[in-house]
Amino acid sequence: MKESPDTLNSQAIELASRGEYTEAIACFKRALTMANKNYLLWYNLGITYRDAGKLHQAKNAIIAAYNLAPNNEDILETLSHICYLLEDYDEASYYIDTGIEINYLNPRFWNNKGVIFFAKGDYNEACESFENAVTIDPNYYDALYNLRDTYEQLGNKNGAKECNFRLKTISHGESYA
């Protein structure tokens, strides 16, 4: 079988799915020597680094993907999430806000924006972001869950109770995300 970026990408994904991150990363790096401008290879490398717990390397790889495909919503969401995991909330917010500019109706962006505000202790802004996510997708389980926790922080018992009721009526996998 001839080695190509596509076959190496597939092989790397298979390796990563089995937790063989070192081998998967080697495959992605080999593929990138053949197709350095392939944003998907950079993105998959970043995801694999993230899953391996190597957040700084993950960020660098996802930034390379972002530079090649700056309007890709998955890249923006992942880059923001990695920045969040690195506790760089300002940079995480920058990428989420960029995503919202591209697609205002992406509930995952609004949910993630709320998570960042919540982590910073800004519960009013978190509440607004989670409410936006739930307005866009009323069955978005994670956003409802986060909104409930935010309502509890704000002392909004009726809001938290309503979220609990709605959480019981939908399954975790029903949402847009």
N, C-alpha and C positions, 0 to 999 in steps of 0.2 A: 504494500500500500504506500502510495506517495504521500509524504508529509506535506501538509498545507496548513495555513492558519485556521481554516474551518475544522479540519480533523483534530488539530491540536486543541482548539477551543472546546470541541466536544469531549475529547479525552480529559481535559482539565476539569470540565464541569463534572464528569463522572467521578474523577478522583476526589474532587472537593466534596461531592455528595457522600462519599465514604469516609470523610474526615482526613483524607490523605493530602493535607494542605501543602506540604513542602513539595510534593510531586506535582500537584496541580499548579502551583506558582511557577515551577520550572517550565511546565508546558506553556503557560501563558507568556512567560518571558521569551521562550523560543518562538512562539507565534508572532510576538511583537517584533522580533528581528526581521520577520518577513513582511509584516504589515503594521508598521509603526503608526500609521494614521487611522487605524481601525478603532473607533471609539468604543465599540462593544468589547473588544479584547481588553482595553484599559479598564472599562467598567467591571467586567468579570474578574479581572485581577484584583481590583479594589474590593469587590465583594468577598473574594477569597481571603485577602489579607484581613478584612474586618472579621470574618468568621474565625480566622486563626488567632484573633486577638491582637493583631498588629495594626493598631489604629493609625499611627502616623504614616506607615507605608500605604495603608488603605486610602487615607486622605490624598496622598500624593498621586496615586493611581487614578482616583476618581477626579481629581483636578485635571489630570491629563485628558480624561474622557470629556470633562466639561469644556475644556479648551477646544476640543474637536466638535462638540455638539452642545453648544451653550443653551439651546432651547429644549433639550430633552428633559422631560419632567421626572423620569426615574432617576436620572443622574442628579438633578437638583435636590430631589427628596433624599437620596442616599448621601449626598455630600453634606446636606444639612444635618442629617442624623449622625453622621460620623463626627462632625463638629460639635454636636450636642454631647455625644459620648465623651469627647475630649474636654467637655465643659467650656467650650468657646461659644457661649451663647450669642454673642454679637455676630460672629461669622455665620453661625447656624441660622440666625434670623435673616441675615443678608441673602442667603441662598433660598430660604423659604419665601421671602418677599419677592425675589426675582421670579420664583415659580408662580406666585400669585399674580404677578404682572402678566405672565404668559398665559395662565389659565386660572382665572378668578373662581371658576366653578369646580376646582379640584378639592374635594373635601379633605383629602389627606394633607394637603398643604395647610389648611386651616387647623386641622387637628394638631399637626406638628407645631404650628405657631403657638397654639394654646399650651402645648407641653412645655415649650421654652418659657413662656410667661409664667406658667405654674412653677417651674423649677426656680425662677427668679423671685417667686413670692408675689407676683403681680396678678392676684386672683381675679380682679375685675377685667383686665385685658384677656386673661386666660378664658374666662367665662364667655366673653364676646367671641373669641376665636372658636371655641368649641360649639357655641350656638350657631355660628356660621356654618361649620362643618355639618351639624345635624340638620340645619335648614336645607342644605344642598342634598344631603342623603339622610333621610330620617331613620334609616335602618343601619347606620354606621355604628356598629357596636362599640368600638374603641372610643369614638368621640362621645357617645352617650355615657359610657363608663367614666371617662375623664370629666365630662360635664357634671355628673353626679358628685364626684369627689370635689370639684370646684364649688358647687353649690353648698356642699357640707362645710367647706372652708369659709364660705361667705355667710353661713348661718341660714341659708335658704332651704328650710326643711321641706317645704312643699315642692320645690324644684327637684330636690334630691329624691323625694318620694316618687314623683312622676317619672324620673329617669329610671329608678328601680323597677317600676311597673313596666316601662317600655323595654328594658333590658330582658325581662322575663318573657316578653312576647316575641323576641327575635332570636335567631341563632347567631352564634359568633361569626359564622361564615357568610352571612347574608349581605353584608355591606358592599359598597362600591370598591373598597380597597381590597 
